[in-house]
Amino acid sequence: MEIIYHLTFKKNRVLFRKSKPYRTDSLDSEGFIHCSPKDKVRSSAAKFFKKEKEILLIYIDQSKVRSEIIWEDSNNDNFLFPHIYGELNFEAVIEIAEISRDENGIFVFPDGF
C-alpha cells in the first residue's frame, strides 16, 4: 500500500463523511486536490499553514483513490507531488490525525511519522 498525505484545516473534518466524497477549494480553483509524499508533509505544513494552530493530516491509500492521481512538479523545483484530479472517495482515507503546534510553534506529528 502506497500512502500519500493531504493537509487541511481542522474545520474541514466534517467534510470527511462516508456518504459523500471529499472536495477542496483547490479542486474548484485549480482542478485538483493537493497532496504530499511523506517526506514533504512537514515542509508543506510549515509553508501553507503558517497561521493555523491545528490542522488535519489525512492518510490516503493511493490504490483506492477513484480519481486520477498525477505526480507533478508544481513548484518547478524538481520535487514531485501527488495531485488528485477529482473528488476523494472516503474508502481511500486510512486515517485522519489532528496535528497541533508545540510550545515553540512547530507542528508535532504522530509517533513514527
Contacts in CASP RR format, 6 or more apart in sequence:
PFRMAT RR
TARGET T0000
AUTHOR 0000-0000-0000
METHOD contacts of the structure
MODEL  1
MEIIYHLTFKKNRVLFRKSKPYRTDSLDSEGFIHCSPKDKVRSSAAKFFK
KEKEILLIYIDQSKVRSEIIWEDSNNDNFLFPHIYGELNFEAVIEIAEIS
RDENGIFVFPDGF
1 61 0 8 1.000
1 62 0 8 1.000
1 63 0 8 1.000
2 61 0 8 1.000
2 62 0 8 1.000
2 63 0 8 1.000
3 38 0 8 1.000
3 59 0 8 1.000
3 60 0 8 1.000
3 61 0 8 1.000
3 62 0 8 1.000
3 94 0 8 1.000
4 35 0 8 1.000
4 36 0 8 1.000
4 37 0 8 1.000
4 60 0 8 1.000
4 62 0 8 1.000
4 69 0 8 1.000
4 82 0 8 1.000
5 35 0 8 1.000
5 36 0 8 1.000
5 37 0 8 1.000
5 38 0 8 1.000
5 41 0 8 1.000
5 57 0 8 1.000
5 58 0 8 1.000
5 59 0 8 1.000
5 60 0 8 1.000
6 33 0 8 1.000
6 34 0 8 1.000
6 35 0 8 1.000
6 36 0 8 1.000
6 57 0 8 1.000
6 58 0 8 1.000
6 60 0 8 1.000
6 84 0 8 1.000
6 88 0 8 1.000
7 34 0 8 1.000
7 36 0 8 1.000
7 41 0 8 1.000
7 44 0 8 1.000
7 45 0 8 1.000
7 48 0 8 1.000
7 49 0 8 1.000
7 55 0 8 1.000
7 56 0 8 1.000
7 57 0 8 1.000
7 58 0 8 1.000
8 24 0 8 1.000
8 55 0 8 1.000
8 56 0 8 1.000
8 58 0 8 1.000
9 49 0 8 1.000
9 52 0 8 1.000
9 55 0 8 1.000
9 56 0 8 1.000
10 52 0 8 1.000
10 54 0 8 1.000
10 55 0 8 1.000
10 56 0 8 1.000
10 98 0 8 1.000
12 24 0 8 1.000
12 56 0 8 1.000
13 56 0 8 1.000
13 96 0 8 1.000
15 22 0 8 1.000
15 23 0 8 1.000
16 22 0 8 1.000
16 58 0 8 1.000
16 90 0 8 1.000
16 93 0 8 1.000
16 96 0 8 1.000
17 90 0 8 1.000
18 90 0 8 1.000
19 90 0 8 1.000
20 90 0 8 1.000
21 87 0 8 1.000
21 88 0 8 1.000
21 89 0 8 1.000
21 90 0 8 1.000
22 33 0 8 1.000
22 87 0 8 1.000
22 88 0 8 1.000
22 89 0 8 1.000
22 90 0 8 1.000
22 93 0 8 1.000
23 33 0 8 1.000
23 87 0 8 1.000
23 88 0 8 1.000
24 33 0 8 1.000
24 34 0 8 1.000
26 32 0 8 1.000
26 33 0 8 1.000
26 34 0 8 1.000
27 33 0 8 1.000
27 86 0 8 1.000
27 87 0 8 1.000
31 85 0 8 1.000
31 86 0 8 1.000
32 70 0 8 1.000
32 83 0 8 1.000
32 84 0 8 1.000
32 85 0 8 1.000
32 86 0 8 1.000
33 83 0 8 1.000
33 84 0 8 1.000
33 86 0 8 1.000
33 88 0 8 1.000
34 81 0 8 1.000
34 83 0 8 1.000
35 60 0 8 1.000
35 69 0 8 1.000
35 81 0 8 1.000
35 82 0 8 1.000
35 83 0 8 1.000
35 84 0 8 1.000
36 44 0 8 1.000
36 81 0 8 1.000
36 82 0 8 1.000
37 80 0 8 1.000
37 81 0 8 1.000
37 82 0 8 1.000
38 113 0 8 1.000
40 79 0 8 1.000
40 81 0 8 1.000
41 57 0 8 1.000
41 109 0 8 1.000
41 113 0 8 1.000
42 107 0 8 1.000
42 109 0 8 1.000
45 55 0 8 1.000
45 57 0 8 1.000
45 99 0 8 1.000
45 107 0 8 1.000
46 107 0 8 1.000
49 55 0 8 1.000
49 107 0 8 1.000
53 100 0 8 1.000
53 101 0 8 1.000
54 98 0 8 1.000
54 99 0 8 1.000
54 100 0 8 1.000
54 101 0 8 1.000
55 98 0 8 1.000
55 99 0 8 1.000
55 107 0 8 1.000
56 96 0 8 1.000
56 97 0 8 1.000
56 98 0 8 1.000
56 99 0 8 1.000
57 96 0 8 1.000
57 97 0 8 1.000
57 98 0 8 1.000
57 99 0 8 1.000
57 109 0 8 1.000
57 110 0 8 1.000
58 93 0 8 1.000
58 95 0 8 1.000
58 96 0 8 1.000
59 93 0 8 1.000
59 94 0 8 1.000
59 95 0 8 1.000
59 96 0 8 1.000
59 97 0 8 1.000
60 88 0 8 1.000
60 92 0 8 1.000
60 93 0 8 1.000
60 94 0 8 1.000
61 92 0 8 1.000
61 93 0 8 1.000
61 94 0 8 1.000
62 69 0 8 1.000
62 82 0 8 1.000
62 92 0 8 1.000
64 89 0 8 1.000
64 91 0 8 1.000
64 92 0 8 1.000
65 84 0 8 1.000
65 88 0 8 1.000
65 89 0 8 1.000
65 92 0 8 1.000
66 89 0 8 1.000
66 92 0 8 1.000
67 84 0 8 1.000
67 85 0 8 1.000
67 86 0 8 1.000
67 87 0 8 1.000
67 88 0 8 1.000
67 89 0 8 1.000
68 84 0 8 1.000
68 85 0 8 1.000
68 86 0 8 1.000
69 82 0 8 1.000
69 83 0 8 1.000
69 84 0 8 1.000
69 85 0 8 1.000
70 82 0 8 1.000
70 83 0 8 1.000
70 85 0 8 1.000
71 80 0 8 1.000
71 81 0 8 1.000
71 82 0 8 1.000
71 83 0 8 1.000
72 80 0 8 1.000
72 81 0 8 1.000
72 83 0 8 1.000
73 79 0 8 1.000
73 80 0 8 1.000
73 81 0 8 1.000
74 81 0 8 1.000
74 83 0 8 1.000
97 109 0 8 1.000
97 110 0 8 1.000
99 107 0 8 1.000
99 108 0 8 1.000
99 109 0 8 1.000
99 110 0 8 1.000
100 107 0 8 1.000
100 108 0 8 1.000
101 107 0 8 1.000
101 108 0 8 1.000
102 108 0 8 1.000
END
